[in-house]
Amino acid sequence: MELFFVFVLLFVIYGAGWIWQTVGDILHDTTRGADREEGAGRSGGGRSFRRSLAGGDYSTLWRAFSRLASEREGQVLDRGPFQGPRVSYLHHVVRAVLSLHEAGEESPGVFTQISYAAPYPGAPPVEIFPRRTPDPDEPETGDSEFDARLAVASANAPFVREFLDPPTRAAIVDLRKLLANDHVHVSLSPARLMIRKKGILASHHELSLFARLSDQICDRVATLWQRANGIEIVEDAPARSDEIPTCRVCGHRVPPEGRVYCRRCRTPHHEDCWRFNEGCCIFACGEKRCLKL
């Protein structure tokens, strides 16, 4: 009987301790959440993003991002109505992320931006932004209209002139004209290429145009990296419509039935060979998802 009472006493003590710890954890989490909300209220948090929609429907914005993700065979990540959606996709072999960015107090507002992961490892830093005052030390492109409206900051003037060829300058000018706010910011570093546009591109047409123009700039950066490393891209001869491709896993022909293509590099495989290889057979591709075209 005494052993029973000892057991009950221990159970009550343990239960009371567990309840006390749980209540303490709940109160701690509640206080921390309140502190975060108070901090967001002081700094603007995500509220300015919601205000920037100007009464627009968030679901419409999400559908535009989702449609772009579908077109680019990417993924849309919904970060909630206070931060906005984000699209991740592959442009050739470079990972691109299109999202909304809320700037700090120095440059308040919400921006649509796209970032590419290192299309040119080792690239000299370049910043392109709306011009405010003339600077005689800035590198010039030779295009008087472009130089009058956009400032270029870089210590490597020869690279800037090679990078900003006429098609690339035209793409940047078209980005500047989007939303009619005369703003665009292009930032190139060894780690990434970032292109930022002031305002929220809320329609699919605007997002698609923004991504397409940005992809052109990324392609130019990648071309310069290829040249710097002695790589020359040669177009393949057009394949005959009746030609049956060869599977690079087993070495046999791949008839239309049972044929799949790598989602990234479009290399044909037997469906069985794709499963056996657990992805694309091309070295350094690494894609795990396939398509049936």
C-alpha positions in Angstrom: 0.0 0.0 0.0 2.8 2.4 0.9 4.5 1.7 -2.5 1.2 2.6 -4.2 1.0 6.0 -2.5 4.6 6.7 -3.4 3.9 5.9 -7.0 0.8 8.2 -7.0 2.8 11.0 -5.4 5.6 10.7 -8.0 3.0 10.7 -10.8 1.4 13.9 -9.5 4.7 15.6 -9.1 5.8 14.7 -12.6 2.4 15.7 -14.1 2.5 19.1 -12.3 6.0 19.7 -13.6 5.0 18.8 -17.2 2.0 21.1 -17.0 4.1 24.0 -15.7 6.7 23.6 -18.4 4.0 23.5 -21.1 2.3 26.6 -19.9 5.7 28.4 -19.7 6.5 27.4 -23.3 3.1 28.7 -24.5 3.6 32.0 -22.7 7.1 32.3 -24.1 6.0 31.7 -27.7 3.1 34.1 -27.3 5.4 36.9 -26.0 7.9 36.3 -28.8 5.2 36.4 -31.4 3.9 39.7 -30.0 7.5 41.1 -30.1 7.8 40.1 -33.8 4.4 41.7 -34.6 5.5 44.9 -32.7 8.8 45.0 -34.6 7.0 44.5 -37.9 4.7 47.3 -37.0 7.6 49.6 -36.4 9.5 48.7 -39.6 6.5 48.3 -41.8 6.9 44.5 -42.0 4.9 43.0 -44.8 2.1 45.5 -44.4 3.5 47.9 -47.1 3.3 45.0 -49.6 -0.4 44.6 -48.9 -0.9 48.3 -49.2 1.1 48.4 -52.4 -1.5 46.1 -54.0 -3.8 49.2 -53.9 -6.9 47.1 -53.3 -5.8 44.5 -55.9 -6.7 40.9 -55.4 -3.9 38.8 -54.0 -5.3 35.7 -55.6 -5.0 37.3 -59.0 -1.3 38.0 -58.3 -0.8 34.4 -57.1 -2.4 33.1 -60.3 -0.1 35.2 -62.5 3.0 33.8 -60.6 1.6 30.3 -60.9 1.0 30.6 -64.6 4.5 31.8 -65.1 5.8 28.9 -63.1 3.9 26.5 -65.3 5.2 28.1 -68.5 8.8 27.9 -67.2 8.3 24.4 -65.8 9.2 25.7 -62.4 7.6 25.9 -59.0 5.5 28.6 -57.3 6.1 29.1 -53.6 3.3 30.9 -51.7 4.9 32.9 -48.8 1.6 34.3 -47.7 -0.2 37.6 -48.4 2.3 39.7 -46.5 5.3 38.6 -48.6 3.9 37.5 -51.9 4.5 34.5 -54.0 7.9 33.4 -55.4 8.7 31.4 -58.6 11.8 29.2 -59.0 12.7 27.8 -62.4 15.7 26.8 -64.5 16.9 29.0 -67.3 19.1 26.7 -69.3 21.3 25.4 -66.4 21.0 28.5 -64.2 18.6 28.6 -61.3 16.3 31.7 -61.4 14.1 33.0 -58.6 11.4 35.6 -59.3 9.9 37.3 -56.2 8.7 40.5 -54.6 11.2 42.4 -52.5 10.3 45.0 -49.8 13.1 47.6 -49.6 14.3 49.3 -46.4 13.8 52.8 -45.1 16.4 54.3 -47.5 14.4 53.3 -50.5 10.9 52.4 -49.4 8.5 50.5 -51.6 8.0 47.0 -53.1 10.0 45.8 -56.0 9.6 42.9 -58.4 13.0 41.1 -58.8 14.6 38.1 -60.4 17.9 36.6 -59.2 20.1 34.2 -61.2 22.7 32.0 -59.3 26.2 32.8 -60.6 25.8 32.8 -64.4 29.4 34.2 -64.5 31.5 33.0 -61.6 34.3 35.6 -61.1 32.5 38.4 -63.0 33.6 41.9 -62.1 30.9 43.7 -60.1 28.6 46.0 -62.1 25.7 48.1 -60.9 23.2 49.8 -63.3 20.6 52.1 -61.9 18.7 55.3 -62.7 21.0 58.3 -63.1 20.6 61.2 -60.7 23.7 63.3 -61.3 26.4 63.1 -63.9 29.7 61.4 -62.9 32.7 61.8 -65.2 34.4 58.7 -63.6 31.6 56.3 -64.6 32.2 54.0 -67.6 30.1 54.9 -70.7 28.6 52.6 -73.3 28.8 55.0 -76.2 25.0 55.2 -76.4 24.2 58.8 -75.4 20.5 58.1 -74.7 21.3 55.1 -72.5 24.1 56.9 -70.7 21.9 60.0 -70.0 19.2 57.9 -68.2 21.2 55.1 -66.6 24.3 55.2 -64.4 26.8 52.4 -64.6 29.2 51.7 -61.6 32.1 49.4 -62.3 35.9 49.4 -62.0 36.2 47.4 -65.3 35.2 49.7 -68.1 36.2 47.2 -70.9 33.9 44.5 -69.5 31.0 47.0 -69.2 31.3 47.9 -72.9 31.4 44.3 -73.9 28.6 43.3 -71.6 26.3 46.2 -72.6 26.0 45.4 -76.3 23.0 46.9 -78.2 20.6 44.0 -77.6 21.4 44.0 -73.8 21.0 47.8 -73.6 17.7 47.5 -75.4 16.5 44.9 -72.9 17.4 47.1 -70.0 15.7 50.1 -71.6 12.5 48.0 -72.1 12.7 46.9 -68.4 13.0 50.6 -67.4 9.8 51.4 -69.3 7.7 48.7 -67.6 5.1 50.3 -65.3 6.1 53.7 -66.7 8.1 54.5 -63.6 11.5 54.9 -65.3 13.2 52.5 -62.9 15.4 49.4 -63.2 18.4 48.2 -61.2 20.8 45.6 -62.6 23.4 44.2 -60.2 26.1 41.7 -61.3 28.5 40.0 -58.9 30.6 36.8 -58.9 27.8 35.1 -56.9 24.6 36.2 -58.8 22.9 38.4 -61.3 19.9 40.4 -59.8 17.5 42.5 -61.8 15.0 44.6 -59.8 12.0 46.7 -61.0 10.2 49.2 -58.8 6.5 48.2 -58.3 4.5 45.0 -58.4 4.1 43.4 -61.8 0.8 41.9 -61.0 -0.3 40.5 -64.4 0.9 37.5 -66.3 1.8 39.5 -69.3 4.0 41.9 -67.3 5.7 39.1 -65.4 6.4 37.1 -68.5 7.9 40.1 -70.2 10.0 40.9 -67.2 11.3 37.3 -67.1 12.0 37.2 -70.8 14.0 40.5 -70.8 15.9 39.5 -67.7 16.7 36.1 -69.3 18.3 38.0 -72.2 20.6 39.8 -69.9 21.5 36.5 -68.1 22.2 34.9 -71.5 24.6 37.8 -72.3 26.5 37.3 -69.0 26.7 33.5 -69.7 28.1 34.2 -73.2 30.8 36.4 -71.8 31.7 33.7 -69.2 31.9 31.1 -72.0 34.2 33.3 -74.1 36.4 34.0 -71.1 36.8 30.2 -70.6 37.4 29.3 -74.3 33.9 27.8 -74.8 32.2 28.2 -78.1 28.6 27.2 -78.6 28.0 25.5 -82.0 24.6 24.9 -83.3 23.9 21.3 -84.1 22.7 20.3 -87.6 19.0 20.0 -87.7 17.8 16.4 -87.0 15.8 14.7 -89.7 12.1 14.2 -88.7 12.4 10.4 -89.4 15.7 10.0 -87.4 15.4 7.8 -84.3 17.6 9.0 -81.4 20.0 6.7 -79.5 19.7 6.2 -75.7 22.9 7.1 -74.1 22.3 4.6 -71.2 22.0 1.4 -73.2 23.2 2.5 -76.7 20.0 1.3 -78.5 17.5 3.3 -80.6 14.7 5.0 -78.7 11.3 4.6 -80.6 8.6 7.1 -79.9 6.7 4.7 -77.6 8.5 4.5 -74.3 10.6 7.6 -75.0 11.2 10.3 -72.3 13.2 13.5 -72.4 15.3 15.1 -69.7 13.4 18.1 -68.3 16.6 20.2 -68.3 18.7 19.2 -71.3 16.0 17.4 -73.4 18.2 14.3 -73.9 16.1 11.3 -75.0 16.1 8.1 -72.9 14.2 4.9 -72.8 11.7 5.2 -69.9 13.2 2.0 -68.4 16.7 3.4 -68.7 15.7 6.6 -67.1 14.4 4.7 -64.1 17.4 2.5 -64.0 19.8 5.5 -64.1 17.6 7.3 -61.6 17.7 10.5 -63.7 19.5 12.0 -66.7 22.6 10.2 -68.0 24.4 13.5 -69.1 27.3 14.3 -66.9 26.8 17.4 -64.7 23.1 17.6 -65.6 21.7 15.8 -62.6 18.0 16.2 -63.5 15.7 13.8 -61.8 12.5 14.6 -63.6 11.6 13.7 -67.2 9.0 14.7 -69.8 7.0 12.9 -72.4 6.8 15.2 -75.4 
